[in-house]
Every structure is written in structure tokens, then in C-alpha cells.
Amino acid sequence: MDNWNHRLFKIFHRFHQLQLSVLMPEEISRNDFATLMCIEHVGNKSESFAVSISTLAKALMVSTPAVSRTIRGLEERGLVLREIDTKDRRNTFVKITDRGKNILRLSEQQMNDFTSTVMKNMKQEDMERLLEYLEQFLDTACEELERRKKQKKERNLYEQNI
């Protein structure tokens, strides 16, 4: 089991270390790409195609100040527009500009081309199995995390009542 843990985390680490930024246009980083993708995905669900900074932070699972820094950089390069909510000036919304959409499309094409090429070098049934196993692993990991969160919460409540 310890050997599996070591191998698994080593593989995850190697994936994380992939220099996928070489696939991106020079104007954006991997973080910028993820932010633009999230703005587009979440924004497509709203009529205005705008996303609040707080919603973006939750979707990206990062802090609001971190998102604000990224947005500031994207805005300076003309990839997003920031809008203040007219009803509540405390809320800021973000939209992708046409330039941002073009760079996002180019980045997506590069990423899709890369992953397609990698997958073509593997047997189709191996890819099917790999994806199936990864989904199963992720589902199991999510269930276990929820179970442990619940356990921790119950333990904290118990300790508070002692």
C-alpha cells in the first residue's frame, strides 16, 4: 500500500510539473488560462456573461484576493473587462473581451491538439480504462473526503460539549 501511495503521488507530481505553459500563447500563463476558462464556463450560465469575483474565487477554489490579482493582470492586457454592479457597488463582475476569447480559443486548440496527439499514441481501450479508473478514483476520493469532513465536524462538536 505504501508503495502505491508513493507511486500515485509521484505520478500526480509529474503531471503537475508538466510544462503545459509552452502550449499557451505568450500572453497568458496556465493560471490565466484556467481563469479565462472559468469565466467563460460560469459566465455562459448568466444572461450578461459576467461573473462576480467571489463566484470566480469559489469556482477556482482560491482566495478572492488571488482572483483579483489575476483579473487585474488580465484586464491590463485587455483580456477581460471589470464592471462594478450598479445595484451594489461592493460587487465586481468580469467579462471576457473579444481579444480574451480569441486567446482562449487559441489556447484551447493547442491543448486539445496536444492531448489528442498524446491519446493517439495509446490504445483506445487503454484510454477508456484509464479514464474510467481515474473517474472511479476521484469519486472514491471525494466520498472519503466528505466522510472525513463529517467525522472531523462531529469530533469538534463533541469536544466543544465536553
C-alpha positions in Angstrom: 0.0 0.0 0.0 2.8 2.5 0.9 4.4 1.8 -2.5 1.1 2.6 -4.2 0.8 5.9 -2.3 4.3 6.8 -3.3 3.8 5.9 -6.9 0.4 7.7 -7.1 1.7 10.9 -5.6 4.8 10.8 -7.7 2.6 10.5 -10.9 0.4 13.3 -9.7 3.5 15.4 -9.0 4.9 14.6 -12.5 1.6 15.7 -14.1 1.7 18.9 -12.1 5.2 19.5 -13.3 4.3 19.2 -17.0 5.3 22.5 -18.7 2.0 23.0 -20.4 2.6 26.7 -20.5 4.7 26.1 -23.6 1.4 25.3 -25.4 -0.1 28.7 -24.4 0.2 31.9 -26.4 2.9 34.0 -24.8 0.4 36.4 -23.4 -1.1 34.0 -20.8 0.0 31.7 -18.1 -1.6 28.4 -17.0 -3.3 30.3 -14.2 -4.6 32.9 -16.7 -5.9 30.1 -18.9 -7.7 28.4 -16.0 -9.2 31.8 -15.0 -10.4 32.6 -18.5 -11.9 29.1 -18.9 -13.8 29.5 -15.7 -15.1 33.0 -16.6 -16.3 31.6 -19.8 -17.9 28.5 -18.3 -19.6 30.2 -15.4 -20.4 33.3 -17.5 -22.2 31.3 -20.1 -24.8 30.5 -17.5 -25.7 34.1 -16.9 -27.6 36.4 -19.3 -24.8 39.1 -19.1 -22.0 36.6 -19.5 -20.4 38.3 -16.5 -19.1 36.6 -13.4 -18.6 38.0 -9.9 -15.1 37.9 -8.4 -16.5 35.9 -5.4 -18.2 33.3 -7.6 -15.0 33.0 -9.6 -12.9 32.5 -6.5 -15.3 29.7 -5.3 -15.2 28.0 -8.7 -11.4 28.2 -8.9 -11.1 27.2 -5.2 -8.8 30.1 -4.5 -9.0 33.3 -2.4 -10.8 36.4 -3.6 -7.5 38.5 -3.4 -5.8 35.9 -5.6 -8.5 36.1 -8.2 -8.4 39.9 -8.0 -4.7 39.9 -8.8 -5.1 37.6 -11.7 -8.0 39.6 -13.0 -6.0 42.8 -12.7 -3.3 41.3 -14.9 -5.8 40.0 -17.5 -7.5 43.4 -17.5 -4.2 45.3 -18.1 -3.6 43.1 -21.1 -7.2 43.7 -22.4 -8.3 40.1 -22.0 -11.2 40.9 -19.5 -13.4 43.8 -18.6 -14.3 44.6 -15.0 -17.7 46.1 -14.2 -19.0 47.4 -10.9 -22.5 46.3 -10.0 -24.8 49.3 -10.3 -27.1 47.9 -7.7 -24.4 47.1 -5.1 -21.0 48.8 -5.7 -19.3 46.2 -3.5 -19.8 43.6 -6.2 -17.4 43.4 -9.2 -18.2 41.4 -12.3 -15.8 40.2 -15.0 -16.4 39.5 -18.7 -14.0 38.2 -21.3 -13.2 40.6 -24.1 -13.1 39.6 -27.8 -9.3 39.6 -27.6 -9.5 37.3 -24.5 -11.9 35.0 -26.3 -9.5 34.7 -29.3 -6.6 33.9 -27.0 -8.7 31.4 -25.1 -9.8 29.7 -28.3 -6.1 29.5 -29.5 -5.1 28.1 -26.1 -7.9 25.5 -26.2 -6.9 24.5 -29.7 -3.3 24.0 -28.6 -4.3 22.0 -25.5 -6.8 19.8 -27.5 -4.2 19.2 -30.2 -1.6 18.2 -27.5 -4.0 15.8 -25.6 -5.3 14.3 -28.9 -1.8 13.6 -30.0 -0.8 12.0 -26.7 -4.0 9.9 -26.7 -3.5 8.8 -30.3 -0.2 7.2 -29.1 -2.2 5.0 -26.7 -4.6 2.2 -27.5 -8.2 3.2 -27.4 -9.2 0.6 -24.9 -6.3 1.6 -22.6 -7.5 5.2 -22.7 -11.1 4.1 -22.0 -9.9 2.1 -19.0 -7.6 4.9 -17.7 -10.4 7.4 -17.8 -12.8 5.0 -16.1 -10.3 4.3 -13.4 -9.5 8.0 -12.9 -13.2 8.8 -12.5 -13.7 5.9 -10.1 -10.6 7.0 -8.1 -11.8 10.6 -8.0 -15.3 9.6 -6.9 -13.9 7.4 -4.2 -11.5 10.2 -3.0 -14.4 12.7 -2.9 -16.6 10.4 -0.9 -13.7 9.7 1.6 -13.0 13.4 2.0 -16.7 14.1 2.7 -16.7 11.3 5.3 -13.6 12.7 7.0 -15.0 16.2 7.0 -18.2 14.9 8.7 -16.1 12.9 11.2 -14.0 16.0 12.0 -17.0 18.2 12.4 -18.7 15.6 14.7 -15.4 15.3 16.7 -15.2 19.1 17.1 -18.8 19.3 18.3 -18.2 16.5 20.7 -15.1 18.2 22.1 -17.0 21.5 22.5 -19.6 19.8 24.6 -17.2 18.2 27.0 
